Amino acid sequence: MKFVVLVPDGAADHPVAGRGGVTPLEAASLPNMDFLAENGICGTAVTVPEGMPAGSDVANFSLLGYDPKEYYCGRGPLEAASMGVHLSADQVAFRCNLVTEEEGRLVDYSAGHITNQEARRLIRFLDDKLGDHYTAFHPGVGYRHLLVLRGLKHLEDVCVPPHDVVGRRIEEILPRGPGSERLRSLIRLSRRLLDGHPVNWWRRERGLRPANMIWPWGQGRSPQLPTLREKYGLSGAVITAVDLVKGLGLLAGMEVVNVPGATGYYDTDYEAKARYALHALRRVDLVYVHVEAPDEAGHEGDWEAKVEALENFDRHVVGAVLDESVRLHEEFHILLAPDHPTPLEVRTHVPEPVPFALYLAGEKHDAARAFNEREALNGSYRDIPAWELMDMLVRGGSGR
């Protein structure tokens, strides 16, 4: 038996009045996802437990079968694991965005979705200028990078995700807490250093937003997780362009498969992701496929982009998995679920339940007839803890 987890990041949404009162999942043509729902067990799942931050880090812990209340460590350590950055006992890792500041406000959490090449130049420049025994910058992908600081007091600092505060004045949203003076200093120094960097001259000349400041958040220390093999006796692989999901996969003992053309944005190569996932499935028992594009569309409030991203995911990823199952004459067990909603109206994550479909070939199905928020309410489960879904996938049915 082979197992597949399919995660369209941020796919769940709210009904949009200007679009006939439907969600993007309801509006999009999703024949393959609808097939899984109609022939599977459906419902809603809580990926973000009450009181926890509504982020992809918490939510993907849940979908990989780890109770976030027991194992959650913050986003930074996951990205450190993905980058091969070892954290010592006194180090704290922060996710570090490159952002755009204008006239004292944070106007873009991604610096216009800066390219990898440009971003690496800027992060290495900052590490050369600001790095020391206590401070290190590590380049990641696009606008997503890593800041590592010594001092466990930083675990108590309050840092807001930049995608939650676009348009706010910088002075109102700066970090607070016992180590925040150092963080505030780094943010202000980065503004002075980056604004005049040649990369940003070039970007302004072409009408692009400059990456003229850093924004650290999501800090934590490395967790200790039981591996997928220890929990279920299975080998696994993860397919994603997002460092935090790669890091979580590595901590879970899974192989990280790097896919050429996987960007974490609208232009990601969906077909390549599916192809590499299916190839990995020949040598491992379970593959976890994560696609970021619907979430990015949610953050940008772009209806058309979100619908298109969902349709691309359905056609090129879900469809390819179903086709491979038919070709191999082998029944796959498939879990389909977003990690969290990213509603277009609020442009950020919300800690609300998500729809899920659990396709256990040859086993029972319920009354849901399509994969969307409304039909999920006709399923067998309501607001189940999402970390239980992996047990249900692997062990079948109730998982118990």
C-alpha positions as a printed Julia matrix, in Angstrom:
400×3 Matrix{Float64}:
   0.0    0.0     0.0
   1.16   3.51   -0.86
   0.07   6.67    0.99
  -0.19  10.22   -0.38
  -0.88  13.47    1.49
  -1.89  16.39   -0.75
  -1.75  19.87    0.77
  -2.95  22.91   -1.24
  -1.69  25.54    1.2
  -4.3   28.11    2.24
  -6.93  26.71   -0.15
  -9.89  27.04    2.23
 -11.68  30.4     2.21
 -14.86  32.3     3.05
 -17.78  32.85    0.64
 -17.15  35.99   -1.41
 -20.23  38.19   -1.88
 -18.98  39.7    -5.12
 -18.5   36.22   -6.59
 -21.97  34.86   -6.03
 -21.45  33.96   -2.39
 -19.15  31.03   -3.13
 -15.57  30.23   -2.17
 -12.71  29.66   -4.62
 -12.95  25.91   -3.93
 -16.63  26.01   -4.92
 -16.03  28.17   -8.0
 -13.04  26.26   -9.39
 -13.32  23.23  -11.67
 -11.82  20.47   -9.53
 -12.89  17.09  -10.93
 -10.06  15.14   -9.3
 -10.44  16.61   -5.83
 -14.2   16.17   -6.15
 -13.62  12.49   -7.02
 -11.65  12.0    -3.81
 -14.42  13.65   -1.79
 -17.27  11.78   -3.46
 -15.49   8.45   -3.03
 -13.93   9.09    0.34
 -14.56  10.03    3.94
 -14.94  13.78    4.44
 -15.38  16.36    7.13
 -13.67  19.29    8.77
 -10.45  19.2    10.76
  -8.83  21.59   13.23
  -5.24  22.11   12.09
  -4.57  25.01   14.48
  -5.48  24.19   18.1
  -7.12  26.94   20.13
  -4.66  29.56   21.33
  -1.92  28.69   18.84
  -0.77  30.89   15.93
  -2.56  30.28   12.65
   0.53  29.51   10.63
   1.68  26.88    8.17
   4.17  25.64   10.75
   1.51  24.71   13.32
  -0.87  23.42   10.65
   1.66  21.21    8.88
   2.7   19.69   12.2
  -0.95  18.65   12.46
  -1.23  17.22    8.97
   1.96  15.2     9.4
   0.44  13.54   12.46
   2.06  15.54   15.28
  -0.09  17.21   17.93
   1.16  20.83   17.83
   0.38  21.3    21.52
   2.98  18.63   22.27
   5.58  19.19   19.55
   5.34  22.74   18.17
   8.67  24.57   18.2
   8.2   27.72   16.12
   8.8   28.27   12.42
  12.46  29.29   12.56
  13.86  25.92   13.7
  12.04  24.14   10.87
  13.64  26.42    8.32
  17.02  25.95   10.02
  16.65  22.17    9.69
  15.82  22.56    6.0
  18.93  24.67    5.41
  21.19  22.29    7.33
  21.81  24.91   10.02
  22.51  23.21   13.35
  21.29  25.1    16.4
  23.29  24.92   19.6
  21.56  24.79   22.98
  21.72  28.58   23.42
  20.64  29.56   19.89
  17.22  30.68   18.72
  16.21  30.61   15.04
  13.9   33.22   13.49
  12.21  33.22   10.12
  13.58  36.38    8.5
  11.58  37.99    5.69
  12.96  40.52    3.29
  10.22  43.18    3.22
   9.53  46.6     1.74
   9.28  49.67    3.98
   7.96  52.97    2.63
   7.41  56.17    4.62
   7.51  54.33    7.92
   5.08  51.57    6.92
   5.49  47.9     6.04
   3.99  47.79    2.55
   5.04  44.35    1.27
   5.83  41.21    3.29
   7.71  39.64    0.34
   9.56  42.6    -1.23
   7.68  42.08   -4.46
   8.49  38.35   -4.36
  12.16  39.06   -4.78
  14.16  36.46   -6.73
  16.45  33.92   -5.08
  19.57  35.39   -6.68
  18.81  38.96   -5.56
  17.81  37.89   -2.07
  20.95  35.82   -1.51
  23.1   38.83   -2.33
  21.26  40.94    0.22
  21.29  38.35    3.0
  24.99  37.6     2.54
  25.66  41.34    2.57
  23.81  41.65    5.89
  25.69  38.72    7.37
  28.98  40.33    6.34
  27.99  43.65    7.92
  26.02  42.53   10.98
  27.04  38.92   11.61
  29.09  38.15   14.71
  29.39  35.55   17.48
  25.78  36.3    18.5
  24.19  36.9    15.1
  24.06  34.98   11.81
  21.99  35.38    8.64
  21.41  32.42    6.3
  19.91  32.74    2.8
  16.8   30.74    1.99
  14.32  30.91   -0.9
  12.81  34.11   -2.34
  11.88  36.43    0.51
  12.12  33.68    3.18
  15.41  33.56    5.13
  16.87  32.69    8.53
  18.26  34.74   11.42
  19.99  32.88   14.26
  20.68  34.66   17.57
  22.33  33.48   20.76
  20.31  33.96   23.93
  17.25  32.03   25.08
  15.6   35.27   26.2
  14.58  35.67   22.54
  12.11  32.83   22.98
   9.97  35.23   25.0
  10.01  38.02   22.43
   6.72  38.87   20.72
   7.21  39.14   16.95
   4.32  39.52   14.52
   4.21  37.77   11.12
   4.72  40.45    8.45
   1.86  39.18    6.27
  -0.49  40.02    9.17
   0.53  43.67    9.41
   0.9   44.95    5.85
   0.11  48.67    5.79
   0.87  49.19    9.5
   3.39  51.7    10.81
   6.71  50.06   11.65
   7.0   51.67   15.08
   3.66  50.15   16.11
   4.59  46.57   15.23
   8.25  46.21   16.23
   9.2   43.2    18.41
   8.57  43.4    22.14
  10.09  41.44   24.99
  13.35  40.78   26.86
  15.49  40.47   23.73
  13.61  42.89   21.55
  16.17  45.7    21.76
  18.59  43.58   19.7
  15.87  42.69   17.19
  14.76  46.3    16.82
  18.36  47.36   16.27
  18.85  44.75   13.53
  15.65  45.83   11.79
  16.68  49.5    11.8
  20.27  48.76   10.76
  19.03  46.58    7.9
  16.94  49.52    6.64
  20.01  51.75    6.5
  22.2   49.11    4.86
  19.79  47.67    2.32
  18.11  50.79    0.97
  21.13  51.84   -1.05
  22.31  48.38   -2.08
  22.81  47.92   -5.89
  20.16  45.17   -5.94
  17.59  47.7    -4.76
  18.8   50.4    -7.17
  18.22  47.88   -9.95
  14.78  46.93   -8.64
  13.61  50.54   -8.36
  14.81  51.31  -11.89
  12.54  48.54  -13.16
   9.55  49.6   -11.11
   9.96  46.77   -8.58
   9.66  47.08   -4.84
  12.98  47.18   -2.98
  13.89  44.62   -0.33
  14.98  47.37    2.02
  14.41  45.85    5.47
  14.33  42.55    7.35
  11.49  41.28    9.51
  12.28  38.49   12.03
   9.47  36.36   13.5
   8.43  32.76   14.25
  11.36  32.02   16.56
  12.1   28.8    18.42
  14.5   25.98   19.28
  14.89  22.63   17.57
  12.26  20.04   18.56
  12.68  16.32   19.07
  10.12  14.41   17.0
   9.45  10.68   16.68
  10.06   9.85   13.04
   7.5    8.6    10.56
   9.14   5.19   10.74
   9.04   5.16   14.53
   5.36   6.15   14.55
   4.04   4.09   11.65
   6.83   1.86   10.37
   6.84   3.78    7.08
   9.44   5.52    4.95
   8.49   8.9     3.54
   9.39  11.82    1.29
   8.28  15.45    1.2
   7.78  17.58   -1.93
   7.65  21.35   -1.32
   9.35  24.62   -2.18
   8.87  25.97    1.35
  11.75  25.61    3.79
   9.6   25.19    6.89
   7.83  22.16    5.37
  11.17  20.73    4.22
  12.53  21.18    7.73
   9.53  19.5     9.3
   9.96  16.6     6.89
  13.63  16.23    7.81
  12.83  16.27   11.53
  10.24  13.56   10.84
  12.95  11.42    9.21
  11.63  11.91    5.68
  13.58  12.4     2.49
  13.35  15.92    1.06
  13.01  15.83   -2.71
  14.16  19.05   -4.36
  12.16  19.71   -7.53
  13.54  21.93  -10.32
  11.01  24.65  -11.08
   9.31  24.48   -7.66
   9.17  28.15   -6.65
   6.57  28.44   -3.88
   4.65  30.91   -6.06
   2.13  30.96   -8.93
   4.77  29.95  -11.46
   5.7   26.75   -9.64
   6.03  23.7   -11.9
   3.02  21.64  -10.83
   3.75  18.86  -13.29
   7.33  18.49  -12.06
   6.14  18.32   -8.46
   3.76  15.5    -9.35
   6.38  13.7   -11.42
   8.99  13.8    -8.67
   6.42  12.78   -6.07
   5.38   9.72   -8.04
   8.98   8.79   -8.7
   9.69   9.03   -4.97
   6.69   6.83   -4.28
   8.47   3.97   -6.02
  11.04   3.83   -3.22
   9.13   5.14   -0.16
   5.8    4.29    1.42
   4.36   7.79    1.86
   4.81  11.07    0.02
   3.69  14.49    1.32
   3.05  17.0    -1.48
   2.71  20.66   -0.47
   1.91  23.48   -2.91
   2.12  27.1    -1.74
   0.41  28.96   -4.61
  -3.18  29.12   -3.25
  -1.87  30.64   -0.02
   0.07  33.32   -1.89
  -3.09  34.23   -3.82
  -4.98  34.48   -0.54
  -2.38  36.84    0.91
  -2.65  39.03   -2.18
  -6.46  38.99   -2.22
  -6.43  37.74   -5.82
  -9.56  35.7    -6.66
  -8.5   34.77  -10.2
  -5.04  33.66   -9.1
  -6.44  31.51   -6.3
  -8.97  29.77   -8.54
  -6.27  29.19  -11.16
  -3.85  27.81   -8.56
  -6.5   25.38   -7.3
  -7.32  24.22  -10.81
  -3.63  23.72  -11.58
  -3.2   21.72   -8.38
  -6.22  19.6    -9.24
  -5.22  18.95  -12.85
  -1.48  18.5   -12.57
  -1.0   17.1    -9.07
  -4.17  15.33   -7.89
  -4.96  14.11  -11.39
  -1.45  12.75  -11.87
  -1.65  10.81   -8.59
  -4.98   9.24   -9.57
  -3.71   8.41  -13.06
  -0.63   6.72  -11.59
  -2.8    4.62   -9.31
  -4.75   3.41  -12.33
  -1.62   2.82  -14.4
   0.04   0.73  -11.7
  -3.18  -1.11  -10.84
  -2.38  -0.18   -7.23
  -4.79   1.51   -4.89
  -3.36   4.51   -3.07
  -4.68   5.81    0.22
  -4.9    9.6    -0.16
  -5.44  12.43    2.31
  -6.39  15.78    0.78
  -6.48  18.83    3.07
  -5.38  22.47    3.15
  -3.2   23.34    6.11
  -5.34  26.39    7.01
  -7.7   28.89    5.36
  -6.22  32.05    3.85
  -9.38  34.04    3.06
  -9.19  36.6     0.29
 -11.12  39.13    2.36
  -8.58  39.21    5.22
  -5.42  38.26    3.26
  -3.94  36.25    6.08
  -4.28  32.88    7.83
  -7.21  32.23   10.13
  -7.4   29.46   12.77
 -10.58  27.91   11.4
 -11.27  24.25   10.54
 -10.46  23.07    7.02
 -12.25  20.59    4.76
 -10.6   17.23    4.24
 -11.14  14.15    2.1
  -9.72  10.77    3.04
  -9.75   8.37    0.11
  -9.34   4.78    1.23
  -9.76   2.77   -1.95
 -12.43   0.11   -1.68
 -13.67   1.37    1.68
 -16.75   3.36    2.66
 -17.67   6.86    1.57
 -20.12   9.36    2.97
 -22.56  12.02    1.76
 -20.08  14.68    0.57
 -20.1   15.06   -3.2
 -17.4   17.66   -3.83
 -14.29  19.04   -2.19
 -15.16  22.39   -0.67
 -16.06  24.01    2.62
 -19.84  23.6     2.25
 -19.84  19.96    1.14
 -17.41  19.02    3.92
 -20.24  19.67    6.37
 -22.05  16.66    4.83
 -19.12  14.43    5.75
 -18.71  12.03    8.64
 -16.48  14.19   10.82
 -16.82  17.66   12.28
 -13.79  19.53   13.64
 -11.65  16.45   14.26
  -8.09  17.2    15.53
  -6.13  17.22   12.28
  -3.17  15.31   13.7
  -5.47  12.28   13.91
  -5.9   12.24   10.11
  -2.5   10.64    9.54
  -3.51   7.74   11.78
  -6.75   7.4     9.79
  -4.82   7.44    6.51
  -2.29   4.83    7.53
  -4.5    2.58    9.63
  -7.73   3.05    7.74
 -11.09   4.45    8.77
 -11.15   5.77   12.31
  -7.43   5.1    12.78
  -8.18   3.38   16.03
